[in-house]
Amino acid sequence: MFACIHVPDALAAASSQAALLDYASAFSPRVEDTAPGIVVLDIGGLDRLYGSKAELAQRLQDYTTTPGLTIHIGIASNPDAAICAARGWPGITILEQKMEATRLKDLDIALLPLEPEIQTTLLRWGVRTFGALAKLPAKELSVRLGQHGVHLHRLARGESTRPLPPRK
């Protein structure tokens, strides 16, 4: 399981990154400095210390909240689904395992790491949501958009898997 802490305000995100990394490190030794305002941590096994996923998410939010700073928390079975959840909804969002695609389907594709030409192509095809992208055949996406298209398809379905790179 993974949690993402996201600061949606771009100005606050840049200035709060060091604090976010410190907050996340207080909970888990496996922390990824993902992007300005986005930190992912491995929360596997932390339920023994903090209780349920909801209780852990609430503790994360309470611990990271400072006056004037809005924090969104996403919890999912993989880092990228947790990031999408934190970026896609305010507050705390928990994606249950095997339900990621169902929960993510209404999110705008603008939340995905899209290159401008791929975004233009998808919009031309009428693909505006994660669900619409997830319905496309992966093989056809590979032919038309290459491996990046297949990766985007996995992200839209909440199925992308990757290890957290070690923090430098």
GUDREN-964528 format. One record per residue (C-alpha): residue in three letters; x, y, z; residue number from 0. Coordinates in Angstrom, 1 decimal, always signed. Each point is the difference from the previous one (the first is absolute). Layout:
BEGIN
<lolum><residuo>ala</residuo><X>X</X><Y>Y</Y><Z>Z</Z><num>NUM</num></lolum>
...
***
This chain:
BEGIN
<lolum><residuo>met</residuo><X>+0.0</X><Y>+0.0</Y><Z>+0.0</Z><num>0</num></lolum>
<lolum><residuo>phe</residuo><X>+1.1</X><Y>+3.5</Y><Z>-0.7</Z><num>1</num></lolum>
<lolum><residuo>ala</residuo><X>-1.0</X><Y>+3.5</Y><Z>+1.1</Z><num>2</num></lolum>
<lolum><residuo>cys</residuo><X>+0.4</X><Y>+3.2</Y><Z>-1.9</Z><num>3</num></lolum>
<lolum><residuo>ile</residuo><X>+0.1</X><Y>+3.4</Y><Z>+1.7</Z><num>4</num></lolum>
<lolum><residuo>his</residuo><X>-0.8</X><Y>+2.8</Y><Z>-2.5</Z><num>5</num></lolum>
<lolum><residuo>val</residuo><X>+0.0</X><Y>+3.8</Y><Z>+0.3</Z><num>6</num></lolum>
<lolum><residuo>pro</residuo><X>-2.3</X><Y>+1.2</Y><Z>-2.8</Z><num>7</num></lolum>
<lolum><residuo>asp</residuo><X>+1.2</X><Y>+3.7</Y><Z>+0.2</Z><num>8</num></lolum>
<lolum><residuo>ala</residuo><X>+3.0</X><Y>+0.3</Y><Z>-2.3</Z><num>9</num></lolum>
<lolum><residuo>leu</residuo><X>+1.6</X><Y>+2.9</Y><Z>+1.9</Z><num>10</num></lolum>
<lolum><residuo>ala</residuo><X>-0.4</X><Y>-1.8</Y><Z>+3.4</Z><num>11</num></lolum>
<lolum><residuo>ala</residuo><X>+1.1</X><Y>-3.3</Y><Z>-1.5</Z><num>12</num></lolum>
<lolum><residuo>ala</residuo><X>+3.5</X><Y>+1.2</Y><Z>-0.9</Z><num>13</num></lolum>
<lolum><residuo>ser</residuo><X>+0.6</X><Y>+1.6</Y><Z>+3.4</Z><num>14</num></lolum>
<lolum><residuo>ser</residuo><X>-1.4</X><Y>-2.9</Y><Z>+2.0</Z><num>15</num></lolum>
<lolum><residuo>gln</residuo><X>+1.8</X><Y>-2.9</Y><Z>-1.7</Z><num>16</num></lolum>
<lolum><residuo>ala</residuo><X>+2.7</X><Y>-0.5</Y><Z>+2.7</Z><num>17</num></lolum>
<lolum><residuo>ala</residuo><X>-2.6</X><Y>+0.0</Y><Z>+2.7</Z><num>18</num></lolum>
<lolum><residuo>leu</residuo><X>-2.1</X><Y>-2.5</Y><Z>-1.9</Z><num>19</num></lolum>
<lolum><residuo>leu</residuo><X>+3.0</X><Y>-2.3</Y><Z>-0.3</Z><num>20</num></lolum>
<lolum><residuo>asp</residuo><X>+0.7</X><Y>+0.3</Y><Z>+3.8</Z><num>21</num></lolum>
<lolum><residuo>tyr</residuo><X>-3.7</X><Y>-0.7</Y><Z>+0.8</Z><num>22</num></lolum>
<lolum><residuo>ala</residuo><X>-0.1</X><Y>-3.1</Y><Z>-2.2</Z><num>23</num></lolum>
<lolum><residuo>ser</residuo><X>+3.3</X><Y>-1.2</Y><Z>+1.4</Z><num>24</num></lolum>
<lolum><residuo>ala</residuo><X>-1.4</X><Y>+0.1</Y><Z>+3.5</Z><num>25</num></lolum>
<lolum><residuo>phe</residuo><X>-2.5</X><Y>-2.7</Y><Z>-1.1</Z><num>26</num></lolum>
<lolum><residuo>ser</residuo><X>+2.1</X><Y>-2.1</Y><Z>-2.4</Z><num>27</num></lolum>
<lolum><residuo>pro</residuo><X>+3.6</X><Y>-0.5</Y><Z>-1.0</Z><num>28</num></lolum>
<lolum><residuo>arg</residuo><X>-1.0</X><Y>-0.5</Y><Z>-3.6</Z><num>29</num></lolum>
<lolum><residuo>val</residuo><X>-0.9</X><Y>+3.4</Y><Z>-1.4</Z><num>30</num></lolum>
<lolum><residuo>glu</residuo><X>+0.1</X><Y>+1.3</Y><Z>-3.5</Z><num>31</num></lolum>
<lolum><residuo>asp</residuo><X>+0.6</X><Y>+3.7</Y><Z>-0.9</Z><num>32</num></lolum>
<lolum><residuo>thr</residuo><X>-2.4</X><Y>-0.3</Y><Z>-2.9</Z><num>33</num></lolum>
<lolum><residuo>ala</residuo><X>-0.4</X><Y>+3.7</Y><Z>-1.1</Z><num>34</num></lolum>
<lolum><residuo>pro</residuo><X>-0.5</X><Y>+3.4</Y><Z>+1.5</Z><num>35</num></lolum>
<lolum><residuo>gly</residuo><X>-3.0</X><Y>-0.4</Y><Z>+2.4</Z><num>36</num></lolum>
<lolum><residuo>ile</residuo><X>-0.1</X><Y>-3.8</Y><Z>-0.4</Z><num>37</num></lolum>
<lolum><residuo>val</residuo><X>+1.5</X><Y>-2.6</Y><Z>+2.3</Z><num>38</num></lolum>
<lolum><residuo>val</residuo><X>-0.7</X><Y>-3.7</Y><Z>+0.0</Z><num>39</num></lolum>
<lolum><residuo>leu</residuo><X>+0.7</X><Y>-2.4</Y><Z>+2.8</Z><num>40</num></lolum>
<lolum><residuo>asp</residuo><X>-0.2</X><Y>-3.7</Y><Z>+0.4</Z><num>41</num></lolum>
<lolum><residuo>ile</residuo><X>-2.5</X><Y>-0.7</Y><Z>+2.8</Z><num>42</num></lolum>
<lolum><residuo>gly</residuo><X>+0.0</X><Y>-3.8</Y><Z>-0.2</Z><num>43</num></lolum>
<lolum><residuo>gly</residuo><X>-0.2</X><Y>-1.4</Y><Z>+3.5</Z><num>44</num></lolum>
<lolum><residuo>leu</residuo><X>-0.7</X><Y>+3.3</Y><Z>+1.7</Z><num>45</num></lolum>
<lolum><residuo>asp</residuo><X>-3.5</X><Y>-1.1</Y><Z>+0.8</Z><num>46</num></lolum>
<lolum><residuo>arg</residuo><X>+1.5</X><Y>-1.8</Y><Z>+3.0</Z><num>47</num></lolum>
<lolum><residuo>leu</residuo><X>+1.2</X><Y>+3.3</Y><Z>+1.4</Z><num>48</num></lolum>
<lolum><residuo>tyr</residuo><X>-2.8</X><Y>+2.3</Y><Z>-1.2</Z><num>49</num></lolum>
<lolum><residuo>gly</residuo><X>-3.1</X><Y>-2.1</Y><Z>-0.5</Z><num>50</num></lolum>
<lolum><residuo>ser</residuo><X>-2.1</X><Y>+0.0</Y><Z>-3.2</Z><num>51</num></lolum>
<lolum><residuo>lys</residuo><X>+0.9</X><Y>+1.8</Y><Z>-3.2</Z><num>52</num></lolum>
<lolum><residuo>ala</residuo><X>-2.5</X><Y>+2.7</Y><Z>+0.9</Z><num>53</num></lolum>
<lolum><residuo>glu</residuo><X>+1.6</X><Y>+0.5</Y><Z>+3.4</Z><num>54</num></lolum>
<lolum><residuo>leu</residuo><X>+3.5</X><Y>+0.2</Y><Z>-1.5</Z><num>55</num></lolum>
<lolum><residuo>ala</residuo><X>-1.2</X><Y>+2.5</Y><Z>-2.7</Z><num>56</num></lolum>
<lolum><residuo>gln</residuo><X>-1.6</X><Y>+2.2</Y><Z>+2.7</Z><num>57</num></lolum>
<lolum><residuo>arg</residuo><X>+3.3</X><Y>-0.1</Y><Z>+2.0</Z><num>58</num></lolum>
<lolum><residuo>leu</residuo><X>+2.0</X><Y>+0.9</Y><Z>-3.1</Z><num>59</num></lolum>
<lolum><residuo>gln</residuo><X>-2.4</X><Y>+2.9</Y><Z>-0.7</Z><num>60</num></lolum>
<lolum><residuo>asp</residuo><X>+0.1</X><Y>+1.2</Y><Z>+3.7</Z><num>61</num></lolum>
<lolum><residuo>tyr</residuo><X>+3.8</X><Y>-0.2</Y><Z>+0.1</Z><num>62</num></lolum>
<lolum><residuo>thr</residuo><X>+0.6</X><Y>+1.8</Y><Z>-3.3</Z><num>63</num></lolum>
<lolum><residuo>thr</residuo><X>-2.7</X><Y>+2.7</Y><Z>+0.4</Z><num>64</num></lolum>
<lolum><residuo>thr</residuo><X>+1.4</X><Y>+3.4</Y><Z>+0.7</Z><num>65</num></lolum>
<lolum><residuo>pro</residuo><X>-2.0</X><Y>+3.3</Y><Z>+0.0</Z><num>66</num></lolum>
<lolum><residuo>gly</residuo><X>-0.7</X><Y>+1.2</Y><Z>-3.5</Z><num>67</num></lolum>
<lolum><residuo>leu</residuo><X>+1.2</X><Y>-3.2</Y><Z>-1.7</Z><num>68</num></lolum>
<lolum><residuo>thr</residuo><X>-2.5</X><Y>-2.3</Y><Z>-1.6</Z><num>69</num></lolum>
<lolum><residuo>ile</residuo><X>+1.0</X><Y>-3.7</Y><Z>-0.1</Z><num>70</num></lolum>
<lolum><residuo>his</residuo><X>-1.6</X><Y>-2.8</Y><Z>-2.0</Z><num>71</num></lolum>
<lolum><residuo>ile</residuo><X>+0.7</X><Y>-3.7</Y><Z>+0.9</Z><num>72</num></lolum>
<lolum><residuo>gly</residuo><X>-0.4</X><Y>-2.9</Y><Z>-2.4</Z><num>73</num></lolum>
<lolum><residuo>ile</residuo><X>+0.4</X><Y>-3.6</Y><Z>+1.1</Z><num>74</num></lolum>
<lolum><residuo>ala</residuo><X>+0.1</X><Y>-2.9</Y><Z>-2.5</Z><num>75</num></lolum>
<lolum><residuo>ser</residuo><X>+1.7</X><Y>-3.3</Y><Z>-0.8</Z><num>76</num></lolum>
<lolum><residuo>asn</residuo><X>+2.6</X><Y>+1.6</Y><Z>-2.3</Z><num>77</num></lolum>
<lolum><residuo>pro</residuo><X>+1.8</X><Y>+3.4</Y><Z>+0.1</Z><num>78</num></lolum>
<lolum><residuo>asp</residuo><X>-1.5</X><Y>+1.3</Y><Z>-3.2</Z><num>79</num></lolum>
<lolum><residuo>ala</residuo><X>-3.6</X><Y>-0.7</Y><Z>+1.0</Z><num>80</num></lolum>
<lolum><residuo>ala</residuo><X>+0.7</X><Y>+1.7</Y><Z>+3.3</Z><num>81</num></lolum>
<lolum><residuo>ile</residuo><X>+1.4</X><Y>+3.1</Y><Z>-1.9</Z><num>82</num></lolum>
<lolum><residuo>cys</residuo><X>-3.1</X><Y>+0.1</Y><Z>-2.3</Z><num>83</num></lolum>
<lolum><residuo>ala</residuo><X>-2.3</X><Y>-0.3</Y><Z>+3.1</Z><num>84</num></lolum>
<lolum><residuo>ala</residuo><X>+1.8</X><Y>+2.8</Y><Z>+1.8</Z><num>85</num></lolum>
<lolum><residuo>arg</residuo><X>+0.0</X><Y>+2.3</Y><Z>-3.1</Z><num>86</num></lolum>
<lolum><residuo>gly</residuo><X>-3.5</X><Y>-0.9</Y><Z>-1.0</Z><num>87</num></lolum>
<lolum><residuo>trp</residuo><X>-2.0</X><Y>+0.6</Y><Z>+3.2</Z><num>88</num></lolum>
<lolum><residuo>pro</residuo><X>+0.2</X><Y>+2.3</Y><Z>+3.0</Z><num>89</num></lolum>
<lolum><residuo>gly</residuo><X>+0.6</X><Y>-1.3</Y><Z>+3.5</Z><num>90</num></lolum>
<lolum><residuo>ile</residuo><X>+0.6</X><Y>-3.7</Y><Z>+0.6</Z><num>91</num></lolum>
<lolum><residuo>thr</residuo><X>-0.7</X><Y>-2.6</Y><Z>-2.8</Z><num>92</num></lolum>
<lolum><residuo>ile</residuo><X>+0.5</X><Y>-3.7</Y><Z>+0.5</Z><num>93</num></lolum>
<lolum><residuo>leu</residuo><X>-0.1</X><Y>-2.2</Y><Z>-3.1</Z><num>94</num></lolum>
<lolum><residuo>glu</residuo><X>-0.7</X><Y>-3.6</Y><Z>+1.0</Z><num>95</num></lolum>
<lolum><residuo>gln</residuo><X>+2.0</X><Y>-2.7</Y><Z>-1.8</Z><num>96</num></lolum>
<lolum><residuo>lys</residuo><X>-1.6</X><Y>-1.2</Y><Z>-3.2</Z><num>97</num></lolum>
<lolum><residuo>met</residuo><X>-2.3</X><Y>+3.0</Y><Z>+0.0</Z><num>98</num></lolum>
<lolum><residuo>glu</residuo><X>+2.5</X><Y>+2.6</Y><Z>-1.3</Z><num>99</num></lolum>
<lolum><residuo>ala</residuo><X>-1.4</X><Y>+0.1</Y><Z>-3.5</Z><num>100</num></lolum>
<lolum><residuo>thr</residuo><X>-3.5</X><Y>+0.4</Y><Z>+1.2</Z><num>101</num></lolum>
<lolum><residuo>arg</residuo><X>+0.9</X><Y>+2.9</Y><Z>+2.2</Z><num>102</num></lolum>
<lolum><residuo>leu</residuo><X>+2.4</X><Y>+1.7</Y><Z>-2.4</Z><num>103</num></lolum>
<lolum><residuo>lys</residuo><X>-2.2</X><Y>-0.2</Y><Z>-3.1</Z><num>104</num></lolum>
<lolum><residuo>asp</residuo><X>-1.5</X><Y>+3.5</Y><Z>+0.3</Z><num>105</num></lolum>
<lolum><residuo>leu</residuo><X>+3.3</X><Y>+1.9</Y><Z>+0.5</Z><num>106</num></lolum>
<lolum><residuo>asp</residuo><X>+1.1</X><Y>+2.3</Y><Z>-2.8</Z><num>107</num></lolum>
<lolum><residuo>ile</residuo><X>+3.0</X><Y>-1.3</Y><Z>-2.1</Z><num>108</num></lolum>
<lolum><residuo>ala</residuo><X>+1.7</X><Y>+3.3</Y><Z>+0.7</Z><num>109</num></lolum>
<lolum><residuo>leu</residuo><X>+1.1</X><Y>-1.6</Y><Z>+3.3</Z><num>110</num></lolum>
<lolum><residuo>leu</residuo><X>+2.1</X><Y>-2.5</Y><Z>-1.9</Z><num>111</num></lolum>
<lolum><residuo>pro</residuo><X>+3.6</X><Y>+0.7</Y><Z>-1.0</Z><num>112</num></lolum>
<lolum><residuo>leu</residuo><X>-0.9</X><Y>+0.9</Y><Z>-3.6</Z><num>113</num></lolum>
<lolum><residuo>glu</residuo><X>+2.3</X><Y>+1.4</Y><Z>-2.7</Z><num>114</num></lolum>
<lolum><residuo>pro</residuo><X>-1.9</X><Y>+2.8</Y><Z>-1.8</Z><num>115</num></lolum>
<lolum><residuo>glu</residuo><X>-0.2</X><Y>-1.9</Y><Z>-3.3</Z><num>116</num></lolum>
<lolum><residuo>ile</residuo><X>-1.4</X><Y>-3.1</Y><Z>+1.7</Z><num>117</num></lolum>
<lolum><residuo>gln</residuo><X>-2.6</X><Y>+2.1</Y><Z>+1.9</Z><num>118</num></lolum>
<lolum><residuo>thr</residuo><X>-1.0</X><Y>+1.6</Y><Z>-3.3</Z><num>119</num></lolum>
<lolum><residuo>thr</residuo><X>-0.4</X><Y>-3.4</Y><Z>-1.6</Z><num>120</num></lolum>
<lolum><residuo>leu</residuo><X>-2.0</X><Y>-1.4</Y><Z>+2.9</Z><num>121</num></lolum>
<lolum><residuo>leu</residuo><X>-2.3</X><Y>+3.0</Y><Z>+0.0</Z><num>122</num></lolum>
<lolum><residuo>arg</residuo><X>-0.4</X><Y>-0.3</Y><Z>-3.8</Z><num>123</num></lolum>
<lolum><residuo>trp</residuo><X>-1.1</X><Y>-3.6</Y><Z>+0.6</Z><num>124</num></lolum>
<lolum><residuo>gly</residuo><X>-2.6</X><Y>+1.2</Y><Z>+2.6</Z><num>125</num></lolum>
<lolum><residuo>val</residuo><X>+2.0</X><Y>-1.4</Y><Z>+2.9</Z><num>126</num></lolum>
<lolum><residuo>arg</residuo><X>-0.5</X><Y>+2.4</Y><Z>+2.9</Z><num>127</num></lolum>
<lolum><residuo>thr</residuo><X>-0.1</X><Y>-2.3</Y><Z>+3.1</Z><num>128</num></lolum>
<lolum><residuo>phe</residuo><X>+2.0</X><Y>-2.8</Y><Z>+1.5</Z><num>129</num></lolum>
<lolum><residuo>gly</residuo><X>-3.0</X><Y>-2.3</Y><Z>-0.7</Z><num>130</num></lolum>
<lolum><residuo>ala</residuo><X>-0.1</X><Y>+0.8</Y><Z>-3.7</Z><num>131</num></lolum>
<lolum><residuo>leu</residuo><X>+3.8</X><Y>-0.6</Y><Z>-0.2</Z><num>132</num></lolum>
<lolum><residuo>ala</residuo><X>-0.3</X><Y>-3.2</Y><Z>+1.9</Z><num>133</num></lolum>
<lolum><residuo>lys</residuo><X>-2.6</X><Y>-1.3</Y><Z>-2.4</Z><num>134</num></lolum>
<lolum><residuo>leu</residuo><X>+2.3</X><Y>+0.3</Y><Z>-3.0</Z><num>135</num></lolum>
<lolum><residuo>pro</residuo><X>+1.9</X><Y>-3.2</Y><Z>-1.0</Z><num>136</num></lolum>
<lolum><residuo>ala</residuo><X>+3.5</X><Y>+0.0</Y><Z>+1.3</Z><num>137</num></lolum>
<lolum><residuo>lys</residuo><X>+1.4</X><Y>-1.6</Y><Z>-3.1</Z><num>138</num></lolum>
<lolum><residuo>glu</residuo><X>-1.4</X><Y>+2.7</Y><Z>-2.2</Z><num>139</num></lolum>
<lolum><residuo>leu</residuo><X>+1.3</X><Y>+2.7</Y><Z>+2.3</Z><num>140</num></lolum>
<lolum><residuo>ser</residuo><X>+3.4</X><Y>-1.6</Y><Z>-0.2</Z><num>141</num></lolum>
<lolum><residuo>val</residuo><X>-0.1</X><Y>+0.1</Y><Z>-3.8</Z><num>142</num></lolum>
<lolum><residuo>arg</residuo><X>-1.2</X><Y>+3.7</Y><Z>-0.1</Z><num>143</num></lolum>
<lolum><residuo>leu</residuo><X>+1.8</X><Y>+1.5</Y><Z>+3.0</Z><num>144</num></lolum>
<lolum><residuo>gly</residuo><X>+2.8</X><Y>-2.4</Y><Z>+0.8</Z><num>145</num></lolum>
<lolum><residuo>gln</residuo><X>+0.9</X><Y>-1.3</Y><Z>+3.5</Z><num>146</num></lolum>
<lolum><residuo>his</residuo><X>-0.9</X><Y>+3.4</Y><Z>+1.5</Z><num>147</num></lolum>
<lolum><residuo>gly</residuo><X>-3.6</X><Y>-0.7</Y><Z>-1.1</Z><num>148</num></lolum>
<lolum><residuo>val</residuo><X>+0.0</X><Y>-3.4</Y><Z>+1.7</Z><num>149</num></lolum>
<lolum><residuo>his</residuo><X>+1.4</X><Y>+1.6</Y><Z>+3.2</Z><num>150</num></lolum>
<lolum><residuo>leu</residuo><X>-2.8</X><Y>+2.7</Y><Z>-0.1</Z><num>151</num></lolum>
<lolum><residuo>his</residuo><X>-2.6</X><Y>-2.8</Y><Z>-0.5</Z><num>152</num></lolum>
<lolum><residuo>arg</residuo><X>+1.4</X><Y>-1.8</Y><Z>+3.1</Z><num>153</num></lolum>
<lolum><residuo>leu</residuo><X>-0.1</X><Y>+3.3</Y><Z>+2.0</Z><num>154</num></lolum>
<lolum><residuo>ala</residuo><X>-3.7</X><Y>+0.6</Y><Z>-1.1</Z><num>155</num></lolum>
<lolum><residuo>arg</residuo><X>-0.9</X><Y>-3.5</Y><Z>+1.2</Z><num>156</num></lolum>
<lolum><residuo>gly</residuo><X>+1.9</X><Y>+0.5</Y><Z>+3.3</Z><num>157</num></lolum>
<lolum><residuo>glu</residuo><X>+2.2</X><Y>-3.0</Y><Z>-0.9</Z><num>158</num></lolum>
<lolum><residuo>ser</residuo><X>+3.4</X><Y>+1.6</Y><Z>-0.3</Z><num>159</num></lolum>
<lolum><residuo>thr</residuo><X>+2.6</X><Y>-1.7</Y><Z>+2.2</Z><num>160</num></lolum>
<lolum><residuo>arg</residuo><X>+3.4</X><Y>+1.2</Y><Z>+0.8</Z><num>161</num></lolum>
<lolum><residuo>pro</residuo><X>+2.4</X><Y>+0.0</Y><Z>+3.0</Z><num>162</num></lolum>
<lolum><residuo>leu</residuo><X>+0.7</X><Y>+3.3</Y><Z>+1.8</Z><num>163</num></lolum>
<lolum><residuo>pro</residuo><X>+3.4</X><Y>+1.2</Y><Z>-1.0</Z><num>164</num></lolum>
<lolum><residuo>pro</residuo><X>+2.4</X><Y>+0.6</Y><Z>+2.9</Z><num>165</num></lolum>
<lolum><residuo>arg</residuo><X>+0.0</X><Y>+3.5</Y><Z>+1.3</Z><num>166</num></lolum>
<lolum><residuo>lys</residuo><X>+3.2</X><Y>+1.9</Y><Z>-0.7</Z><num>167</num></lolum>
***
